[in-house]
Amino acid sequence: MMGNRAFVSDKTTHICVVDSEGAVLRRDVVASDPEVLAKWFERHGNGLVQVVLETGPLSTFLYHGLNERGVPVECICARHAKGVLATRVNKSDVHDAEGLAQLARTGWFQRVHMKAFATHIDRAALRIRAQLITARNAMANQMRGLLKLFGLRLGAARTPGRRADRLATLYRQRPDLEPLFAPLVAAMEAIENQLHASNRLLEERAAADPVCNRLMSVPGVGPITSLTFTASVEDPQRFEPPRDCRRPFGLSYAAIGASSSMA
């Protein structure tokens, strides 16, 4: 069976098929859809050994879609591939597809662990919550700064109820400011309501996860911390040795002097 390999770009979906000797057998451009790609490989991928795609916005969608359809697919780290592609003379999507296909042929690439969609739901929920908090804090700081222009201080009004009481007091001093700040106050209240809904959703998802329940049995660990950990690690068995579990969190070993101990 001929050893064919192909690279699928997640942006333009340029396909390049090479054989075991590196000769280009076929090029094509198709829609960024796993169904379309799987049918293309079924028609043109006789003797297909491996399909590789680069990490990017659509990599999760394409990877799981192709995997479910029985296509032997791997995902390559984009940062690793960038160093290889930078050595090529002509930079284009067509040449990038060929370059990554050749990279896959040699096997000199770093495979990326692709998380399940259920894990991505948790990660998306956590990111949405973080974005809501950022928006709320930005609006609160904007409100405080604008009030100071008129010599008014909001004070330590960190809850919606205290903020409303404090604003009512300030409006009595400057009634003309109430309609001015009304849109900002309404927007903050809407964001806070959605933040409460986001927190409830995360609490429910954490309560339904046995690993999160075990983590939450530790004092000080709540649903947000436990979900953040499980969504980052997902499968602890993929780390060997287990202490390498720190890598998803950007932590690395640091040598202390000439000693063999690690921090």
N, C-alpha and C positions, 0 to 999 in steps of 0.2 A: 504494500500500500504506500502510495506516495505521501511523503511527509509535508503536508501543506500547512501554512500558518497564515492568519489574516489579522489585520489591525482595523478596528472600527473607531473612527474619531467621533467623539460625543457631540461635536458642534456641527460639522458638515457631513458627517457620516461617509467619509471617503474610505473605501475598502481597497486593500492591497493584499494580494495572495502571493506568497513566495513558496518555492519548494525547499527541500532540505539542503540544496546547494546555494540558495540565495537568489535564484533566478526568479524574476517577476512573471507570474503566470497570468494574472488578471488584475485589472483595476476597474472600479465602478464607484458610483455615488448613488445612494438610496436614502429613503426617508429614515429619520431617527426614531424608528419604532421596532421593538423586538420581534413582532410578528413578521414584519417585512424583512428584517435581517435574517431571521431564522429560515424563511422561505428561500431567500437568496442563497444561503449556505447550503440548503438542501439541493438546490438546482445546480450550483456551480462549485460546491465544496467537496468534490469527490476525493476521498482520502484525507479529509480535514483532520488535523491533529490538534490544533489549538487556535482559539480566537482570543486576541488581547485587545483591551481598550484602556485608554488613559483616564485617570481619575478626573472628574469634572462634575458639572451640575447634573448631567443625565446618567452618570456612570452607575449609580445604584439602580435606577429604573431599567437601564439596558442590561446590566449584569444579571439581575434576578429574572428579568423577562426571558433572556436567552438561556439561562440555566434551567428554568422551568420547562423549556422546549427542547432540552437535551443537547444543547450546544456546549461543547467544552470551552468555557470562557474563563479568562483570568483578567484581573485588573492590575495595571502597572502604576506605580507611584509617579505622578506627573513631575515632581521635582527631580526624581532620579532620571526620568526620560529626557528632561530639558537639557541636562548636561551632555547627553549623547547627541541629541538633535542639533545642538548649537554648533557642532563640528561640521555639519553638512553645509555645502556651498550655497545651495538654493533653498531658501526658507519658504515653504508653501504647504498647504494642507496635503497636496498630493505627495510631496517629498516626505512630509512628516509621517504619513501613513506607511510609506515604504520603509522609512528609517525605523519606525517602531516595530514593523513586521520583522525586519532583520534583527532587531534587538531581541524580539521574542524567539527567533530561530536559534540564537546563540544561548538563550537561557540566562543571560547576564542582566537580569532585571529583578527588582524588588516587588514581590507580590503584596498586594494590599488586602487586608481582611475586610470583606464587605459585610456590613451589619445587616441583620434582618429588618424587614419593614416595620415589625412591631417595635424594635429598638429605635428606629427612626421616628416613630410616632412619639415616643417618650422624649427624644431629643428635640423634636419640633415643639412639643408642649413646653419644655423647659426654656427654649429660646424665645417663644412667644411671651412667656411670663417675664423673662429678663427684659424684653423690649418694652413691655407695658410698664415695668418699674422704671426703666430709663426715661420713658416719656413722661410719667407722672412726676419724677424728680425734676426733670427739666422745666416742666410747667410750674412746679412749686417754687423753684429758684427764680424763674422769670417773674412770678407774682411778687415774691419778696423784694426783688430788685425794683420793680415798678412802683410798689408802694412806698419805698424809701425815697423816690423822687418827690413825693408829696409829704415827706416827713413822717410817714406812718410805718410802724413796725408790726409785722404779723406775729412775731414771738414764737414760742415753742408750741405751735398748733400743728401737731403731727398726725392727728386723726381728723377725719372729715367733720365730725361733730364739733370738735374744738376749733377747727378752722372756720366753720360757719358762724360760731358764736363770736370769734374774734373779728371776723369780717363785718358782722352786724354792728359791733362796737365801733369799728373804724368808719363804717358808712354813716354813722350818726355824726361823725366829725366832718366828713366830706360826702354828702349825699350824691353829688355829681359823679362820684367814682363808681357807684354801684352798677349802672348800665354799661360802663366802660369795661369792668372786670367780669361782667356776667358771662360772656362767651368762654373766657378762660376757666372760670369756676365750673361751668357746665361740662366743658371738655374734661376737666380733671375728675369730676364725679363719674362721668361715663367710663373713663379709663379705670377708675378704682372699682367700679362695678364689674367690669370685665376681668380685672385682676383677681377679685374674689372668686369669680367663676373659674378662672384658670387654676387657682389654688385648690378648689374643690375637685376639679378634674384630676390634678396631680395626686391629691390625697387618695382618690378612688383607685387610681392606677397603682399606686404604691401598696395600698391595702390588698390588692388582688395579686400581688407578686410575692411568692414565698421567700425569695431572696431578700427583697426589701423589708419584709416583716422581720426576718432574722436580723438584718442590719439595724432596724428601728428598735430592737430590744436593747441596743447599746444606749446608755444615757446620753442625751444631747444630739442623737441622730434622728432626724425627722424625715418626712416624705421627700423633701427636695434633695437633701443630701444623699439619701439612699438611692433615689432614682438617678441622680447625676452620676453616682458611682456605677450602678448597674448598666446604665446606658453607655458609659464610656468603656467599661471592661467587657460587657456582654458575656463572653465565654472565657472564664479564667483558665480553662484547660489549654488555651492556645498559647499561654505564656510558659516558657521553659527556659530557665528555672522560674518558679512562681514569683520571685522578687522582681522580675522584669515587668510585673503588672504596673509598675510606676510609670512606664513609658507613655501611655495615653494621656497622662496628666502633665507631660513635659518635664518630668523629673529624671535625672540621670545620675550615675555614679560620679563621685569626685574623689580623686586620689588625694590623700593627706600626706604631704611630704614624700619621703621615700618609703613609707610604710606600706604594707600590703593591705591594710584595713581600708574599707570603703565607707563613705558617708551616704 
